[in-house]
Amino acid sequence: MAATHFSGPVVSDNGFISGTATSPIAVTTAQNINAAYGTTSATSGDTRLVYDKLTFTSTGSGETLRAFSVVTGVGAATAGTINGAHISAEINTPGTISGAANALRATIGGTSTTPGGTLAALQLDTNFASGVTLAASSAFVRVSDSGAGTGKVQNLFNIEAGPAATIVSSGAATPGGTIKKIQIQIGGVTYFVLAATTWS
């Protein structure tokens, strides 16, 4: 199929649709179905390759972005990885950062004084069928030290001083009340993080 080129902004009053649920775009070789590439030399302000904003004005629900990867092939991701979304931020030579850089930034906020509901900056869900058996290495969060330069990131978490409710005083303390353990894996070995209802 020949490419169609536009020399200026393209506006649609009814959105854009590529394929449908019953007739999706079908490809037989690995490729980017939709792609956009750009560069910016702006010295201030924010440049965004994609900017989407959805305002909910009634009682409906939904997402501004829904990324959905479905696997139906047997033995998929051979010598590779399948992700619902893969978000990266790279600082390449000679680039440096004088502010902050994040591969993923999740922010929750607003101006409503009593928003109600269950709010979280990050929520992790599962959606497996009841009869599924998962591998022992399955986890809600998995951290890997990839690339040639391993051992560069020193902290698993960096909690700023701002969220005072998440910071407890230092010094000797004794857990009490109901004591639970949170199971984690480090290098394939099972460890437990202590959780207690009281701390003195």
Backbone hydrogen bonds, N-H to C=O, Kabsch-Sander energy under -0.5 kcal/mol:
donor,donor_aa,acceptor,acceptor_aa,energy
15,G,12,S,-0.6
19,G,17,I,-0.6
20,T,23,S,-1.3
33,I,31,Q,-0.7
56,F,54,L,-0.5
57,T,55,T,-0.7
68,F,66,R,-0.5
70,V,68,F,-0.5
72,T,70,V,-0.5
76,A,73,G,-1.1
78,T,75,G,-0.5
80,G,77,A,-2.1
92,N,90,E,-0.6
95,G,92,N,-3.4
107,T,105,R,-0.5
119,L,117,G,-0.7
132,V,129,A,-1.6
134,L,132,V,-0.5
138,S,135,A,-1.9
146,S,144,S,-0.9
150,T,148,A,-1.2
152,K,149,G,-0.6
154,Q,152,K,-0.6
160,E,158,N,-0.7
164,A,162,G,-2.2
166,T,163,P,-2.0
167,I,164,A,-1.4
176,G,198,T,-2.2
179,I,177,G,-0.5
180,K,178,T,-0.5
180,K,195,A,-3.8
182,I,193,V,-2.6
183,Q,181,K,-0.5
184,I,191,Y,-2.6
186,I,189,V,-2.7
189,V,186,I,-1.7
191,Y,184,I,-2.7
193,V,182,I,-2.7
195,A,180,K,-2.5
197,T,176,G,-0.7
197,T,178,T,-1.6
198,T,176,G,-1.5
200,S,174,T,-2.4
